[in-house]
Amino acid sequence: MRRRQFLAVALAGAMATGVAACGDSPNANKKDGPTATVLNVGMPNGPQAENNNPFLTTSAAASLGYRWQIFEPLMMWNPVKPADPFKPWLATKAEWSSDYTSVKVTIRDNATWSDGQKVTAEDVAFTYNLVKKYPALNDQGVPYTDATASGNEVTIKMASPQFVNQQKVLWRVPIVPKHIWEKISDPTTDTVKQPVGSGPYTLKSFTPASMTLTVRDSGYWQDLPKVKELRYTSYTDNSAQTTALANGESEWSFVFIPNYQTVFVAKDQEHHKVWAPAILGIHGLYLNTTKKPFDDPTLRRAMNMVIDRADIFTTAEAGYFHPQVKSVTGLPSPAGDSFVAPEFKGQEHKVDVEGAKALLTGAGYKLEGNTLKDKTGKAVTLKLTDPAGWSDYQTSLEIVKDNLSKIGIAATIDKANQDAWFRNVEQGNFEATFRWTEGGATPYDIYRTVMDGRQLKPVGTASPAGNFGRFNNKEATDALVAYANATDDAARTTAMNTLQKIFVDQMPMIPVGADNIGGAYSTKNWTGWPDDSNPYGAMQPTQPNALDVVLHLEPAGS
């Protein structure tokens, strides 16, 4: 799942921090009774272009997360408790074939689009065929082949078994109205200025720094939310977003907060909360394996040996945001412990500079003074890139730069524009970057994001579903296919063990930390948020669960 949407653009702080001051909120200065009507949501993504296309990862609707308040999926899935059953949403039922190559969904009969027309099975079939027709809309990489409607049922077919991708099929696709989208000439570029969805909200206003959604008057298929207005503010960077959370201007965000107890929680101990549940996904340093000499797995293994994961966790991630991944397999603990292959049980990553030097010199590299020379005698250099406003990733890159200097690799850091960064990473136009993997109910999504040859595209062609480093290894792809197609646990275990060995031996991506799908929030005006006592869904406001969270909220004191 997409974990971050932090845009880093130099912008006067007043633009972001002056957009939604507390005194302007209808919730302000009301002390008695259930008075809250507005929820202020923020993200540290900088100025946004007016783009409400729910399929495009770079649109404002995706960046800030409000696409899921307007457009809805067929089912809700809980990434915090991935083994839990799916919750019926636009579909009341989903029945998979025995080989998981097709699913028949029953569409509820009481849902309408915000323009008053009825949501039908034809709309759903149209949506999935649209995603099939335009790969740029298929950011999950599911191999759809056909979707057909019959009555209130839709049968969605895939080219291969999707046991491991059930949530991607049912939870990650925003359903759109056929009567509008069939008139769009190019859905990969259309900005959808006036979005029409089945969700409880419609877009009221848009500026580069703020977007307001208002609740529908009628026609929503379930009880309308108590939140009558959602105000999204796109702050300049992490610091501006944190300040807004601390002073109560923003009430909900997914943002990295250094020293979060002091700078956020302590500002209102009673109401300011952080909930960051871990999931079975990781983040780390992706290496472009098409760039020499980084096509050499020996060099990549040596780099892994000197990167200090513990320092990154403590210094860059404030000791909470991305828990250190210790296993050499890249699997986080405890979520991934049961999947670790026997040969790697108990094997933890350790910084070993001298061992890395020995590995390199034994493979034909030369360390001349403070410069590492590759096998052709050329100095090894590396450009590290991430968006400028992602403070934790920028600090991580500084640590990596220092770590790599110990084996003679001269690294530089590029503080990128977010939109350009997303495009460049998906198109393979980079040398090294910190990024996340997808997460799921098993480690399959971790390894698929990094090593899936089915997502292998030429440099310059977008691969939004993964394999950003263009890792080309048939054995890894075969193991991924075998895992997904397996009909029993023994076959899946064999395939998973193979994937781990390839990952450890080839090191196509250097794992550093576990992922979380949490958020910072305030209970001053709204209660009913997910937490450890009631982990009903992900806290992150850019995930599909954000709609379920809003529907759970009640005015404080009600």
C-alpha positions as CSV (number, residue, x, y, z in Angstrom):
1,M,0.0,0.0,0.0
2,R,1.1,3.5,-0.7
3,R,2.7,4.6,2.6
4,R,3.7,8.2,2.0
5,Q,2.6,11.2,0.0
6,F,4.9,13.9,1.4
7,L,5.6,16.6,-1.2
8,A,8.7,18.7,-0.7
9,V,8.3,22.0,-2.5
10,A,9.8,25.3,-1.3
11,L,6.8,27.4,-0.3
12,A,6.3,30.2,2.1
13,G,5.2,28.8,5.4
14,A,2.3,31.2,5.6
15,M,0.6,29.5,2.7
16,A,0.4,26.2,4.5
17,T,0.2,27.1,8.1
18,G,-2.3,30.0,7.7
19,V,-4.9,28.0,5.8
20,A,-7.0,26.6,8.6
21,A,-6.3,28.4,11.8
22,C,-8.1,27.1,14.9
23,G,-10.3,30.2,15.4
24,D,-11.7,29.7,11.9
25,S,-13.0,26.3,12.7
26,P,-16.7,25.7,13.5
27,N,-15.5,23.4,16.2
28,A,-13.6,26.2,18.0
29,N,-14.8,27.9,21.2
30,K,-17.8,25.5,21.7
31,K,-17.5,23.9,25.1
32,D,-20.9,22.4,25.8
33,G,-22.5,19.4,24.1
34,P,-21.8,17.4,21.0
35,T,-20.9,20.4,18.8
36,A,-18.1,19.2,16.5
37,T,-19.1,19.2,12.8
38,V,-15.7,19.6,11.0
39,L,-12.7,17.4,11.0
40,N,-9.3,18.9,10.0
41,V,-7.1,16.5,8.2
42,G,-3.5,17.3,7.2
43,M,-0.6,15.9,5.2
44,P,2.9,17.4,4.7
45,N,2.7,17.4,0.9
46,G,3.0,21.0,-0.2
47,P,0.9,22.7,-2.9
48,Q,-1.3,20.4,-4.9
49,A,-2.4,20.6,-8.5
50,E,-6.2,20.3,-9.0
51,N,-6.4,16.6,-9.7
52,N,-9.1,14.3,-8.2
53,N,-8.4,11.2,-10.4
54,P,-8.7,8.4,-7.8
55,F,-6.5,6.0,-9.8
56,L,-3.5,8.2,-10.2
57,T,-1.0,8.0,-7.3
58,T,0.2,11.5,-7.9
59,S,-3.2,13.2,-7.8
60,A,-4.2,15.4,-4.9
61,A,-7.0,13.0,-4.1
62,A,-4.5,10.2,-3.6
63,S,-1.8,12.3,-2.0
64,L,-4.1,13.6,0.7
65,G,-6.3,10.6,0.8
66,Y,-9.7,12.2,0.2
67,R,-10.3,9.9,-2.8
68,W,-11.5,7.2,-0.4
69,Q,-14.2,9.6,1.0
70,I,-15.6,10.1,-2.4
71,F,-15.0,6.8,-4.2
72,E,-15.4,3.4,-2.4
73,P,-14.0,-0.1,-2.8
74,L,-16.0,-3.3,-3.0
75,M,-14.8,-4.5,0.5
76,M,-12.9,-3.2,3.5
77,W,-9.8,-5.1,4.6
78,N,-8.0,-4.5,7.9
79,P,-4.1,-4.4,7.3
80,V,-3.6,-4.2,11.1
81,K,-5.4,-7.6,11.4
82,P,-4.8,-9.0,8.0
83,A,-6.3,-12.5,8.8
84,D,-9.7,-11.0,9.7
85,P,-12.5,-11.5,7.2
86,F,-13.3,-8.8,4.7
87,K,-16.1,-6.3,5.6
88,P,-18.8,-6.0,3.0
89,W,-18.9,-2.5,1.5
90,L,-20.2,-1.8,-2.1
91,A,-20.3,-5.6,-2.4
92,T,-22.3,-7.6,0.0
93,K,-20.5,-10.8,-0.8
94,A,-17.4,-12.1,-2.6
95,E,-17.0,-15.7,-3.7
96,W,-13.6,-16.8,-5.0
97,S,-13.1,-19.8,-7.3
98,S,-11.2,-22.7,-5.9
99,D,-8.1,-21.7,-7.8
100,Y,-8.4,-18.0,-7.0
101,T,-8.4,-16.9,-10.7
102,S,-11.9,-15.4,-10.4
103,V,-14.2,-13.8,-7.9
104,K,-17.9,-13.3,-8.1
105,V,-19.1,-10.2,-6.1
106,T,-22.7,-9.3,-5.3
107,I,-23.3,-5.6,-5.6
108,R,-25.6,-4.0,-3.0
109,D,-28.8,-2.6,-4.4
110,N,-29.2,0.5,-2.2
111,A,-26.1,2.5,-3.3
112,T,-26.3,5.6,-5.5
113,W,-23.7,8.0,-7.0
114,S,-23.6,11.5,-5.7
115,D,-25.4,12.7,-8.9
116,G,-28.4,10.5,-7.9
117,Q,-27.9,7.6,-10.3
118,K,-27.9,4.1,-9.0
119,V,-24.7,2.1,-8.5
120,T,-24.9,-1.0,-10.7
121,A,-23.0,-4.1,-11.4
122,E,-22.3,-2.6,-14.9
123,D,-20.4,0.2,-13.1
124,V,-18.3,-2.3,-11.2
125,A,-17.5,-4.4,-14.3
126,F,-16.7,-1.2,-16.2
127,T,-14.2,-0.1,-13.5
128,Y,-12.3,-3.3,-13.5
129,N,-12.2,-3.4,-17.3
130,L,-10.9,0.1,-17.3
131,V,-8.0,-0.9,-14.9
132,K,-7.3,-3.8,-17.2
133,K,-7.2,-1.6,-20.3
134,Y,-5.0,1.1,-18.9
135,P,-2.0,-0.4,-17.0
136,A,-1.1,3.1,-15.6
137,L,-4.3,2.8,-13.5
138,N,-3.3,-0.6,-12.2
139,D,-0.9,0.4,-9.4
140,Q,-1.3,-3.0,-7.7
141,G,-0.3,-5.0,-10.8
142,V,-3.2,-7.5,-10.7
143,P,-3.4,-9.3,-14.0
144,Y,-7.1,-8.7,-14.8
145,T,-8.4,-10.3,-17.9
146,D,-12.1,-9.6,-17.8
147,A,-15.1,-8.4,-15.7
148,T,-18.7,-9.2,-16.7
149,A,-22.0,-8.2,-15.1
150,S,-25.1,-10.3,-14.8
151,G,-27.9,-8.9,-12.8
152,N,-26.4,-7.6,-9.5
153,E,-23.4,-9.8,-9.8
154,V,-20.0,-9.2,-11.3
155,T,-17.4,-11.9,-12.1
156,I,-13.8,-10.6,-12.2
157,K,-11.3,-12.8,-13.8
158,M,-7.5,-12.8,-13.5
159,A,-4.8,-14.5,-15.6
160,S,-3.3,-16.2,-12.5
161,P,-4.3,-17.2,-9.0
162,Q,-4.8,-14.3,-6.7
163,F,-4.7,-16.0,-3.3
164,V,-2.1,-13.5,-2.0
165,N,-3.8,-10.5,-3.7
166,Q,-7.4,-10.8,-2.5
167,Q,-7.1,-7.4,-0.7
168,K,-5.7,-5.8,-3.8
169,V,-8.6,-7.0,-5.9
170,L,-11.4,-6.1,-3.4
171,W,-10.0,-3.3,-1.3
172,R,-7.6,-1.2,-3.5
173,V,-9.8,-0.4,-6.6
174,P,-12.0,2.7,-6.3
175,I,-15.3,2.0,-8.1
176,V,-16.3,4.8,-10.6
177,P,-19.5,5.5,-12.5
178,K,-19.7,4.2,-16.0
179,H,-22.0,6.9,-17.3
180,I,-19.3,9.5,-16.6
181,W,-16.0,7.7,-17.1
182,E,-17.0,6.1,-20.5
183,K,-16.9,9.7,-21.8
184,I,-13.3,10.4,-20.6
185,S,-11.0,10.1,-23.5
186,D,-7.8,9.3,-21.5
187,P,-8.4,8.3,-17.9
188,T,-4.6,8.2,-17.3
189,T,-4.4,12.0,-17.6
190,D,-7.9,13.3,-16.9
191,T,-7.9,15.4,-13.7
192,V,-11.6,14.8,-12.9
193,K,-12.4,18.3,-11.8
194,Q,-15.9,17.4,-10.5
195,P,-15.6,13.9,-9.0
196,V,-18.8,11.8,-8.7
197,G,-18.6,8.8,-6.4
198,S,-20.6,6.5,-4.2
199,G,-19.1,7.7,-0.9
200,P,-20.7,10.0,1.6
201,Y,-18.7,13.1,0.6
202,T,-18.5,15.4,-2.4
203,L,-15.8,18.0,-3.2
204,K,-16.9,21.5,-2.2
205,S,-13.8,23.5,-2.9
206,F,-10.2,23.2,-4.0
207,T,-7.1,25.4,-3.6
208,P,-3.4,24.3,-3.9
209,A,-3.2,24.2,-0.1
210,S,-6.7,23.2,1.0
211,M,-9.6,21.1,-0.1
212,T,-13.0,20.9,1.5
213,L,-15.4,17.9,1.3
214,T,-19.0,18.2,2.4
215,V,-21.3,15.4,3.4
216,R,-24.0,14.4,1.0
217,D,-27.6,15.5,1.7
218,S,-29.0,12.0,1.0
219,G,-28.7,8.9,-1.1
220,Y,-25.7,7.3,0.8
221,W,-26.3,3.6,1.3
222,Q,-25.5,3.6,5.0
223,D,-25.9,6.1,7.9
224,L,-24.3,9.4,7.0
225,P,-21.1,10.2,9.1
226,K,-21.4,12.6,12.0
227,V,-18.5,14.6,10.4
228,K,-20.3,17.1,8.2
229,E,-17.2,18.6,6.6
230,L,-13.7,17.3,6.0
231,R,-11.1,20.0,5.6
232,Y,-7.8,18.8,4.1
233,T,-4.8,21.0,4.4
234,S,-1.5,20.3,2.5
235,Y,1.3,21.6,4.7
236,T,4.7,22.6,3.4
237,D,6.6,19.8,5.1
238,N,6.8,17.5,8.1
239,S,7.7,20.4,10.4
240,A,4.7,22.5,9.4
241,Q,2.4,19.6,9.7
242,T,3.7,18.7,13.2
243,T,3.3,22.3,14.3
244,A,-0.3,22.3,13.1
245,L,-1.0,19.0,15.0
246,A,0.7,20.4,18.2
247,N,-1.4,23.6,18.2
248,G,-4.7,21.8,17.4
249,E,-5.0,23.3,13.9
250,S,-4.8,19.8,12.4
251,E,-6.6,16.9,14.0
252,W,-5.4,13.9,11.9
253,S,-2.3,13.1,9.9
254,F,0.2,10.5,8.9
255,V,3.5,12.3,9.4
256,F,6.9,11.5,10.9
257,I,7.3,13.5,14.2
258,P,10.8,13.6,15.7
259,N,10.6,13.5,19.5
260,Y,6.9,13.0,19.2
261,Q,6.2,12.8,22.9
262,T,7.6,16.2,23.6
263,V,6.6,18.1,20.5
264,F,3.1,16.7,20.0
265,V,1.7,14.5,22.8
266,A,2.9,16.7,25.7
267,K,1.2,19.7,24.2
268,D,-2.2,18.2,25.1
269,Q,-1.6,15.0,27.1
270,E,-5.3,14.2,27.4
271,H,-6.1,14.5,23.7
272,H,-3.0,14.2,21.5
273,K,-2.4,10.6,20.5
274,V,-0.1,8.6,18.2
275,W,-1.1,5.1,17.1
276,A,1.4,3.4,14.7
277,P,0.6,-0.3,14.4
278,A,3.2,-2.4,12.5
279,I,2.3,-4.3,9.4
280,L,4.0,-7.0,7.3
281,G,5.8,-4.5,5.1
282,I,9.2,-2.9,5.1
283,H,11.2,0.1,3.8
284,G,14.8,0.4,2.9
285,L,17.3,1.4,0.2
286,Y,16.3,0.4,-3.3
287,L,19.3,0.1,-5.7
288,N,18.9,0.4,-9.5
289,T,20.4,-2.9,-10.6
290,T,20.7,-1.7,-14.2
291,K,23.3,0.9,-13.2
292,K,26.9,-0.4,-13.1
293,P,28.5,-1.4,-10.8
294,F,25.3,-1.8,-8.7
295,D,24.3,-4.7,-11.0
296,D,26.9,-6.7,-9.0
297,P,25.3,-8.5,-6.0
298,T,28.7,-8.6,-4.3
299,L,28.8,-4.9,-4.1
300,R,25.2,-4.7,-2.9
301,R,25.9,-7.2,-0.1
302,A,28.9,-5.2,1.0
303,M,26.8,-2.1,1.1
304,N,24.2,-3.9,3.3
305,M,27.0,-4.9,5.6
306,V,27.9,-1.3,6.4
307,I,24.5,0.4,6.6
308,D,23.7,0.9,10.3
309,R,20.0,0.1,10.7
310,A,20.0,0.7,14.4
311,D,21.3,4.3,13.9
312,I,18.7,4.9,11.3
313,F,15.9,3.7,13.6
314,T,17.1,5.7,16.6
315,T,18.3,8.9,14.8
316,A,16.2,9.2,11.7
317,E,13.0,7.4,12.8
318,A,12.8,8.7,16.4
319,G,12.8,5.2,17.8
320,Y,9.2,4.5,16.8
321,F,8.2,5.2,13.2
322,H,10.0,2.4,11.4
323,P,11.1,-0.4,13.8
324,Q,14.4,-1.8,13.0
325,V,14.4,-4.9,10.8
326,K,17.0,-7.2,12.3
327,S,16.6,-10.4,10.3
328,V,18.9,-10.9,7.4
329,T,15.9,-11.9,5.4
330,G,14.4,-8.4,5.6
331,L,11.3,-9.8,7.4
332,P,10.1,-7.7,10.3
333,S,9.6,-9.1,13.8
334,P,7.3,-10.3,15.2
335,A,5.0,-10.2,12.1
336,G,7.4,-12.1,9.9
337,D,9.0,-14.5,12.4
338,S,6.9,-17.5,11.5
339,F,7.9,-17.2,7.9
340,V,11.7,-17.1,8.3
341,A,13.4,-20.0,6.6
342,P,15.2,-22.6,8.8
343,E,18.6,-21.6,7.4
344,F,18.2,-18.0,8.5
345,K,16.5,-18.5,11.9
346,G,18.2,-16.3,14.4
347,Q,20.5,-14.7,11.9
348,E,20.6,-10.9,12.4
349,H,22.1,-8.1,10.5
350,K,25.3,-6.7,12.0
351,V,27.5,-3.8,10.8
352,D,30.8,-5.2,9.6
353,V,32.9,-2.7,7.8
354,E,36.1,-4.9,7.7
355,G,34.1,-7.8,6.5
356,A,32.6,-5.7,3.7
357,K,36.1,-4.5,2.6
358,A,37.3,-8.1,2.5
359,L,34.3,-9.2,0.5
360,L,34.9,-6.4,-2.1
361,T,38.7,-6.9,-2.4
362,G,38.1,-10.6,-2.8
363,A,35.7,-9.9,-5.7
364,G,38.2,-7.6,-7.6
365,Y,37.4,-4.2,-6.2
366,K,40.2,-2.0,-4.9
367,L,40.2,0.4,-2.0
368,E,42.7,3.2,-2.8
369,G,42.8,5.5,0.2
370,N,39.2,6.6,0.7
371,T,38.1,5.7,-2.8
372,L,36.6,2.4,-3.9
373,K,37.5,1.4,-7.4
374,D,35.3,-1.1,-9.3
375,K,36.7,-3.9,-11.4
376,T,37.3,-1.5,-14.4
377,G,39.2,0.9,-12.2
378,K,36.5,3.5,-12.0
379,A,35.6,5.2,-8.7
380,V,32.3,4.0,-7.2
381,T,29.9,6.9,-6.7
382,L,26.2,6.9,-5.9
383,K,23.4,9.4,-6.0
384,L,20.9,9.0,-3.1
385,T,17.5,10.6,-3.7
386,D,14.2,11.2,-1.8
387,P,11.8,14.1,-1.6
388,A,13.2,17.1,0.3
389,G,10.4,17.4,2.9
390,W,10.6,13.8,4.1
391,S,12.8,14.6,7.0
392,D,13.2,11.0,8.3
393,Y,14.3,9.8,4.9
394,Q,16.6,12.7,4.4
395,T,18.3,11.9,7.7
396,S,18.4,8.3,6.7
397,L,20.2,9.2,3.5
398,E,22.8,11.2,5.4
399,I,23.5,8.2,7.6
400,V,23.8,5.9,4.6
401,K,26.1,8.4,2.9
402,D,28.4,8.3,6.0
403,N,28.2,4.5,6.2
404,L,29.1,4.0,2.6
405,S,32.1,6.3,2.9
406,K,33.7,3.8,5.2
407,I,34.1,1.4,2.2
408,G,35.1,4.2,-0.2
409,I,31.8,4.9,-1.9
410,A,31.3,8.6,-2.5
411,A,27.6,9.3,-2.2
412,T,25.7,12.5,-2.9
413,I,22.1,13.4,-1.9
414,D,19.5,14.7,-4.2
415,K,16.6,16.5,-2.4
416,A,13.9,15.8,-5.0
417,N,10.5,17.2,-5.8
418,Q,7.9,14.6,-4.8
419,D,6.0,14.3,-8.1
420,A,9.3,14.1,-10.0
421,W,10.6,11.5,-7.5
422,F,7.5,9.3,-7.9
423,R,7.8,9.3,-11.7
424,N,11.6,8.7,-11.6
425,V,11.4,5.8,-9.2
426,E,8.6,4.2,-11.1
427,Q,10.4,4.7,-14.4
428,G,13.8,3.4,-13.0
429,N,15.5,6.8,-13.4
430,F,17.5,6.8,-10.2
431,E,20.5,5.1,-8.6
432,A,19.4,4.6,-5.0
433,T,16.4,5.7,-3.0
434,F,14.6,5.0,0.3
435,R,11.2,3.6,-0.3
436,W,8.6,1.2,1.1
437,T,7.2,-2.1,-0.1
438,E,3.6,-3.2,-0.3
439,G,2.3,-5.0,2.7
440,G,-0.1,-7.9,3.0
441,A,-1.1,-11.0,5.0
442,T,2.2,-12.7,4.1
443,P,5.7,-11.7,3.1
444,Y,4.8,-12.3,-0.5
445,D,4.1,-8.6,-1.1
446,I,7.4,-7.6,0.4
447,Y,9.4,-9.8,-2.0
448,R,7.0,-9.1,-4.9
449,T,7.5,-5.4,-4.6
450,V,11.3,-5.8,-4.8
451,M,11.9,-8.8,-7.1
452,D,8.9,-9.5,-9.3
453,G,10.1,-10.0,-12.9
454,R,6.5,-9.7,-14.1
455,Q,6.8,-6.0,-13.2
456,L,10.1,-5.7,-15.0
457,K,9.9,-2.7,-17.4
458,P,12.6,-1.0,-19.4
459,V,14.1,2.1,-17.8
460,G,11.9,5.0,-18.8
461,T,8.7,2.9,-18.7
462,A,6.7,3.2,-15.5
463,S,6.4,0.2,-13.3
464,P,4.0,1.5,-10.6
465,A,3.4,-1.9,-9.0
466,G,7.0,-2.6,-8.1
467,N,10.4,-3.8,-9.1
468,F,11.6,-0.3,-9.1
469,G,15.3,-1.4,-9.1
470,R,14.7,-3.5,-12.3
471,F,15.9,-6.7,-10.6
472,N,16.0,-9.5,-13.2
473,N,16.1,-12.9,-11.7
474,K,14.0,-15.7,-13.2
475,E,14.3,-17.9,-10.1
476,A,12.8,-15.2,-7.9
477,T,9.9,-14.6,-10.3
478,D,9.3,-18.4,-10.6
479,A,9.2,-18.6,-6.8
480,L,6.8,-15.7,-6.5
481,V,4.5,-17.4,-9.1
482,A,4.9,-20.7,-7.2
483,Y,3.9,-19.1,-3.9
484,A,0.9,-17.4,-5.4
485,N,-0.2,-20.6,-7.2
486,A,0.4,-23.0,-4.4
487,T,-2.5,-25.1,-3.3
488,D,-1.0,-26.1,0.1
489,D,1.1,-24.7,2.9
490,A,4.1,-27.0,2.1
491,A,4.4,-25.6,-1.4
492,R,4.1,-22.1,-0.2
493,T,6.8,-22.7,2.4
494,T,9.2,-24.1,-0.2
495,A,8.7,-21.0,-2.4
496,M,9.0,-18.6,0.5
497,N,12.3,-20.2,1.5
498,T,13.6,-19.8,-2.0
499,L,12.7,-16.1,-2.1
500,Q,14.5,-15.4,1.2
501,K,17.7,-17.1,-0.1
502,I,17.7,-15.1,-3.3
503,F,17.0,-11.9,-1.3
504,V,19.9,-12.6,1.1
505,D,22.3,-13.6,-1.6
506,Q,21.4,-11.0,-4.2
507,M,20.4,-8.1,-2.0
508,P,18.3,-6.2,-4.6
509,M,17.1,-3.9,-1.9
510,I,18.7,-3.2,1.5
511,P,16.1,-3.6,4.2
512,V,16.2,-1.1,7.1
513,G,12.9,-0.8,9.0
514,A,9.4,-2.3,9.4
515,D,6.4,-0.3,8.1
516,N,3.6,1.1,10.1
517,I,0.1,2.2,9.0
518,G,-0.6,4.7,11.8
519,G,-1.3,8.3,12.4
520,A,-1.3,11.2,14.8
521,Y,-4.7,12.4,16.0
522,S,-6.7,14.4,18.5
523,T,-9.6,13.3,20.6
524,K,-10.5,16.8,21.6
525,N,-13.4,17.1,19.1
526,W,-13.8,13.6,17.9
527,T,-13.8,10.1,19.5
528,G,-14.0,6.6,18.0
529,W,-10.5,6.4,16.5
530,P,-8.9,2.9,16.1
531,D,-6.3,2.0,18.7
532,D,-4.8,-1.0,20.5
533,S,-8.1,-1.6,22.3
534,N,-10.2,-1.5,19.1
535,P,-7.9,-2.0,16.1
536,Y,-10.8,-2.0,13.6
537,G,-8.7,-0.5,10.8
538,A,-5.6,1.4,9.7
539,M,-5.2,4.9,11.1
540,Q,-3.5,6.4,8.1
541,P,-5.7,8.9,6.4
542,T,-4.5,8.0,2.9
543,Q,-5.7,4.4,3.0
544,P,-9.1,3.0,2.0
545,N,-9.8,2.5,5.7
546,A,-9.9,6.2,6.2
547,L,-13.5,6.2,5.2
548,D,-14.3,3.5,7.8
549,V,-12.5,5.6,10.4
550,V,-14.5,8.7,9.6
551,L,-17.8,6.7,9.8
552,H,-16.8,5.5,13.3
553,L,-16.2,9.1,14.7
554,E,-18.5,10.7,17.1
555,P,-18.4,14.3,18.5
556,A,-16.5,14.3,21.8
557,G,-19.0,14.4,24.7
558,S,-21.9,13.0,22.7
